[in-house]
């Protein structure tokens, strides 16, 4: 079995270099072969030299693609178009995997005979990270026991392996309408509606770098507003989420001053939740306040 490890990147050459090094050290136990396919979403092709250097001495196939259209969905689709594997893995360019990451995903997929497997993305805090950022759990994601059947609302492409056959005939695979994010969640929603099953593997671990730029409160707020806006595009549960937003926004607005006295991490946690709901409400009225995802 051959796996295509897909990476979409945008102006992160240092992190991409680390990722490519770690990807080349993946255990296979002679169960599969794999390649790495990178799509550079930067019109200046800032990742080209990094990928070329990695490919020069690599023992596996490393492919560089460029797609200047600023859209994560276009980048994902370009990566898939250049992948040759019967299985598709996705990992983000600000992440790095454990040495047995790909093997663990493969073992779980073949053992449970499902369409796909998702796994943990755990934060990797750089030195100097403020305590309130760590305590707030802003970059923590839910985890489950291996074999847990995933709901589409928790699914992302930051750490996933799936059978390529499930996307046969889909064009495009990732909807370009979700150019700034949320297209991966929409993908899993459509796959599950088509009857495909995705489960969790808690042993296939990758780490997400949390740099100083993501300790910034303004960045957190902008991300939350954009996340809320993108979530409103999903037709399933749209009006229920809007109703929740109408209730949550005034409630959170009232309690925020009290939470500030309880600690910065509590205050920011609920301010982000407030902005998530506000993003949905603004999307309902057609108001866009954040157009691009803060890196």
Legacy VTK file of the C-alpha trace (Angstrom):
# vtk DataFile Version 3.0
C-alpha trace
ASCII
DATASET POLYDATA
POINTS 295 float
0.000 0.000 0.000
1.285 3.460 -0.929
0.463 6.577 1.117
0.598 10.185 -0.078
1.386 12.519 2.819
-0.114 15.861 1.809
1.088 19.216 3.122
-0.258 22.672 2.260
2.106 25.508 3.151
2.187 29.301 3.150
5.276 31.333 4.102
6.520 28.963 6.812
9.894 27.765 5.470
11.495 27.064 8.882
8.593 24.983 10.144
8.242 23.242 6.785
11.919 22.238 6.877
11.443 20.628 10.292
8.280 18.874 9.142
9.957 17.434 6.048
12.851 16.130 8.143
10.488 14.407 10.566
8.328 12.999 7.778
11.339 11.310 6.204
12.023 9.478 9.479
8.641 7.765 9.703
8.498 4.084 10.652
6.806 1.808 8.142
7.733 -1.668 9.485
7.662 -2.642 5.796
3.852 -2.370 5.847
3.614 0.440 3.284
5.556 2.927 1.186
4.928 6.654 1.151
5.614 9.925 -0.622
5.346 13.580 0.412
3.381 16.060 -1.704
3.636 19.770 -0.872
1.516 22.569 -2.312
2.881 26.081 -1.857
0.031 28.589 -1.604
2.454 31.520 -1.778
2.624 33.291 -5.170
6.307 34.021 -4.458
6.914 30.244 -4.058
8.796 30.720 -0.801
8.737 26.978 -0.081
10.303 25.863 -3.371
13.942 25.958 -2.200
13.104 24.219 1.099
11.404 21.353 -0.720
14.166 21.163 -3.335
16.802 20.841 -0.598
14.815 18.103 1.120
14.230 16.205 -2.125
17.907 16.348 -3.089
18.971 13.761 -0.509
15.630 12.057 0.174
15.133 8.311 -0.149
11.463 8.778 -1.008
9.483 10.794 -3.542
8.979 14.448 -2.553
6.833 16.530 -4.896
6.572 20.329 -4.979
3.462 22.011 -6.409
2.562 25.695 -6.535
-0.932 27.161 -6.482
-0.944 30.971 -6.151
-4.714 31.198 -5.578
-4.972 32.251 -1.918
-7.259 29.525 -0.679
-6.597 26.547 1.558
-9.246 24.595 -0.357
-7.502 25.196 -3.704
-4.175 24.192 -2.122
-5.633 20.958 -0.753
-7.178 20.098 -4.124
-3.893 20.756 -5.928
-2.076 18.490 -3.497
-4.575 15.694 -4.102
-4.271 16.129 -7.876
-0.529 15.426 -7.612
-0.746 12.577 -5.085
-0.369 8.995 -6.315
-1.165 7.016 -3.154
-4.150 4.794 -2.566
-4.246 6.255 0.936
-4.124 9.995 1.682
-2.688 11.571 4.833
-2.845 15.257 5.677
-0.662 17.140 8.151
-0.289 20.919 8.561
2.912 22.857 7.930
2.986 24.156 11.526
2.988 20.622 12.918
5.537 17.846 13.370
4.831 14.134 13.928
6.085 11.427 16.245
8.263 8.808 14.455
5.459 6.207 14.511
2.720 8.647 13.482
2.023 7.299 10.006
2.397 3.672 11.076
-0.135 4.113 13.882
-2.655 5.686 11.502
-2.136 2.895 8.979
-2.501 0.140 11.585
-5.746 1.629 12.898
-7.215 2.161 9.424
-6.512 -1.413 8.344
-7.518 -2.982 11.657
-10.896 -1.248 11.900
-11.589 -1.274 8.125
-12.990 2.269 8.048
-12.859 5.117 5.553
-10.490 7.213 7.614
-8.704 7.810 10.899
-8.113 11.052 12.792
-5.671 11.527 15.657
-4.391 14.029 18.258
-2.867 17.424 17.508
-1.222 18.560 20.727
0.179 22.053 21.317
3.948 22.560 21.386
4.570 25.776 23.306
7.704 27.694 22.458
9.886 29.021 25.317
8.461 32.052 27.074
4.805 31.172 26.536
2.713 33.043 29.153
0.993 30.894 31.758
-2.434 32.251 30.825
-2.022 30.872 27.282
-1.212 27.398 28.604
-3.932 27.474 31.278
-6.589 28.682 28.846
-6.430 25.541 26.716
-6.888 27.657 23.578
-4.901 25.202 21.488
-6.148 22.004 23.120
-8.417 19.709 21.111
-10.715 16.908 22.284
-9.174 13.423 22.419
-10.843 10.014 22.554
-10.113 6.344 22.970
-8.899 4.567 19.857
-11.879 3.312 17.864
-14.195 6.167 18.876
-16.506 7.068 15.974
-15.952 10.705 15.071
-18.668 13.347 14.572
-17.999 15.635 11.608
-17.917 18.705 13.845
-14.637 17.500 15.417
-12.905 16.506 12.181
-9.974 18.415 10.656
-7.179 17.686 8.177
-4.379 18.497 10.626
-3.874 14.793 11.355
-5.805 12.325 9.223
-5.423 9.270 6.987
-8.202 8.185 4.635
-8.850 5.817 1.752
-8.577 7.613 -1.573
-11.505 5.645 -2.985
-13.993 7.732 -0.986
-13.191 10.849 -3.051
-13.476 9.144 -6.432
-15.570 11.296 -8.771
-15.557 14.323 -6.455
-14.524 17.529 -8.210
-13.578 19.577 -6.345
-12.918 17.521 -3.236
-12.604 20.571 -0.971
-15.139 23.328 -1.617
-13.406 26.592 -2.712
-16.197 28.543 -0.999
-14.317 27.774 2.226
-11.177 29.583 1.117
-10.220 30.936 4.543
-10.930 27.761 6.486
-13.670 25.322 7.376
-13.435 23.422 4.096
-12.012 20.379 5.859
-14.940 20.254 8.289
-17.317 20.555 5.334
-15.458 17.700 3.601
-15.987 15.350 6.543
-19.635 16.403 6.843
-20.230 15.429 3.212
-18.259 12.181 3.541
-20.275 11.091 6.574
-23.522 12.044 4.850
-22.421 9.660 2.071
-22.095 6.865 4.633
-18.345 6.844 5.283
-17.081 6.152 8.797
-14.149 7.877 10.493
-12.660 6.850 13.819
-10.087 8.096 16.306
-6.558 6.784 16.958
-5.109 8.254 20.135
-1.590 6.921 19.505
-0.828 8.686 16.196
0.394 11.980 17.649
1.443 15.200 15.985
2.422 18.454 17.687
1.320 21.940 16.647
3.777 24.796 17.136
2.326 27.685 19.159
4.638 30.642 18.421
4.585 34.103 20.073
2.260 35.444 17.369
-0.449 33.127 18.687
-0.111 34.436 22.218
-1.526 37.707 20.899
-5.060 38.443 22.078
-5.965 40.262 18.865
-4.925 37.232 16.792
-7.042 34.944 18.986
-10.068 37.203 18.594
-9.686 37.472 14.816
-9.374 33.701 14.502
-12.520 33.222 16.573
-14.527 35.687 14.461
-13.381 33.990 11.254
-14.091 30.529 12.678
-17.622 31.600 13.558
-18.154 33.068 10.105
-16.941 29.912 8.371
-19.008 27.617 10.595
-22.180 29.468 9.542
-21.575 28.258 5.975
-22.298 24.659 6.970
-25.976 24.033 6.206
-26.362 21.378 8.916
-27.177 22.943 12.276
-26.902 26.496 10.907
-30.089 27.857 12.456
-29.589 26.047 15.737
-26.129 27.614 16.024
-27.567 31.021 15.189
-30.116 30.603 17.980
-27.332 29.665 20.389
-25.408 32.759 19.318
-28.380 35.027 20.047
-28.528 33.624 23.583
-24.793 33.377 24.230
-23.674 36.838 23.092
-25.590 38.864 25.739
-24.902 36.257 28.439
-21.138 36.198 27.826
-21.069 39.997 27.592
-22.518 40.220 31.090
-20.165 37.721 32.744
-16.916 38.795 31.031
-16.050 41.548 33.562
-16.446 39.045 36.408
-14.268 36.490 34.602
-11.498 39.056 34.263
-11.198 39.053 38.048
-10.993 35.223 38.003
-7.937 35.244 35.778
-6.755 36.212 32.291
-7.158 32.658 30.966
-10.824 32.491 32.040
-11.534 35.899 30.550
-9.919 35.103 27.183
-11.551 31.686 27.027
-15.028 33.177 27.164
-14.132 36.187 25.029
-13.118 33.734 22.288
-16.401 31.859 22.701
-18.241 35.172 22.467
-16.377 36.027 19.242
-17.186 32.600 17.784
-20.890 33.297 18.270
-20.505 36.889 17.086
-18.848 35.650 13.887
-21.906 33.512 13.146
-24.278 36.426 13.802
-22.286 38.786 11.594
-22.252 36.146 8.829
-26.052 35.963 9.025
-26.223 39.699 8.305
-23.596 39.432 5.571
-21.013 41.443 7.520
-17.342 40.490 7.127
-14.876 41.916 9.637
-12.041 39.386 9.171
-11.163 38.206 5.657
-7.980 36.183 6.194
-6.875 33.783 8.885
-4.153 35.189 11.109
-1.077 32.970 10.875
LINES 1 296
295 0 1 2 3 4 5 6 7 8 9 10 11 12 13 14 15 16 17 18 19 20 21 22 23 24 25 26 27 28 29 30 31 32 33 34 35 36 37 38 39 40 41 42 43 44 45 46 47 48 49 50 51 52 53 54 55 56 57 58 59 60 61 62 63 64 65 66 67 68 69 70 71 72 73 74 75 76 77 78 79 80 81 82 83 84 85 86 87 88 89 90 91 92 93 94 95 96 97 98 99 100 101 102 103 104 105 106 107 108 109 110 111 112 113 114 115 116 117 118 119 120 121 122 123 124 125 126 127 128 129 130 131 132 133 134 135 136 137 138 139 140 141 142 143 144 145 146 147 148 149 150 151 152 153 154 155 156 157 158 159 160 161 162 163 164 165 166 167 168 169 170 171 172 173 174 175 176 177 178 179 180 181 182 183 184 185 186 187 188 189 190 191 192 193 194 195 196 197 198 199 200 201 202 203 204 205 206 207 208 209 210 211 212 213 214 215 216 217 218 219 220 221 222 223 224 225 226 227 228 229 230 231 232 233 234 235 236 237 238 239 240 241 242 243 244 245 246 247 248 249 250 251 252 253 254 255 256 257 258 259 260 261 262 263 264 265 266 267 268 269 270 271 272 273 274 275 276 277 278 279 280 281 282 283 284 285 286 287 288 289 290 291 292 293 294
